[in-house]
């Protein structure tokens, strides 16, 4: 049970001393501090003001097995007592780290049998950045340094993560991207492709990658990186033919294919990996979040044998972090995966709750403010529009309706994100059909409440 916190004092201290992630500090100050989340159980979070909120975001796209798993707390405590820390720098490793590496390799069908551990998704992508360039140099093709990514992609908040990502607001802070990253258009059919069929649009977006390869020179391109579906970009689900065509292009020019599975991995799409849902076989994947369901900070980069065989010709790969292969995080991740297997959460998402969410979302299509609903497994989106036919947005530009509807959802007991004018959701994989119904009812209510304000604004 929660402790008896002095919430007013915590809010005061929050404003005085704590700098939150990706926030407007002045705004938090004007609010008198952030919402203090005190405890959580199953699919619900509870705050210091007495609110119970259905967590439609699984924390931050990560608490796949839901909150309140005593066995994850127990396994962490056991490991902390036995060995709280040891590193992987001194020709040393710990038992949970080795066992987790084997487990992840197995989940890739041993196609990506070698695992490098990190503590965050950003670091997993930093590892990609350094490893890929090093690989090409060792292979005798040192000019292959360029990464191709998509506008509006999210690959993290470190220098490499922001550079690989395609968020222009992030690029503007810190003079990024670093040289050697090129961005191409995203496969966002609802916003950018409705004048053609999804199939035609899928080919156009894949062709943009080929055009960029030819512009940069294939001999200079190291890798293409992409999220199987863009999460933080607004749950952008590419047309079905996009990824197979991207893979064909990468193979044609001998370019490495990297999938960022930080959100899509560990059951989110109803498969272990998002790339399985998209029908491609990457050479490298980055993962985090659902790997431990957020119970411990841990991430990993899984790599093909071919790449590691080349790395073996180069002596030390001088890369790694203090917390690479942290034994407590690894022990928790192992047990988290065991829970997913024991409770058949991937199959349940694929066969039951995923299809149920898709149908429940589709019931919103009759709402005058809804332009499209879409989902894969348990990740979904609702597009808010002023005009259902043209797709025009309220206020003439994106970003008015989304935050308003999001805030109304939260006020009415549902945590979702509003990305531009898209409401996105990514609930724990343990969500029940009744809880999905509750989620959709609250979104409908929020849309109803927002409609008069938006139409008169
Ligand atoms: N790749 C992807 C696909 C992600 O979604 C990262 C990498 C970076 O992971 P770390 O652990 O370094 O944060 C992420 C993280 C949002 C939001 O606005 C999304 C993330 C992080 C913070 C905010 O939805 N995803």
Boltz pocket constraint, residues with backbone or C-beta under 6 A from the ligand:
constraints:
  - pocket:
      binder: B
      contacts: [[A, 60], [A, 119], [A, 120], [A, 121], [A, 122], [A, 123], [A, 125], [A, 154], [A, 155], [A, 156], [A, 157], [A, 161], [A, 227], [A, 231], [A, 232], [A, 260], [A, 261], [A, 262], [A, 263], [A, 288], [A, 289], [A, 417]]
      max_distance: 6.0
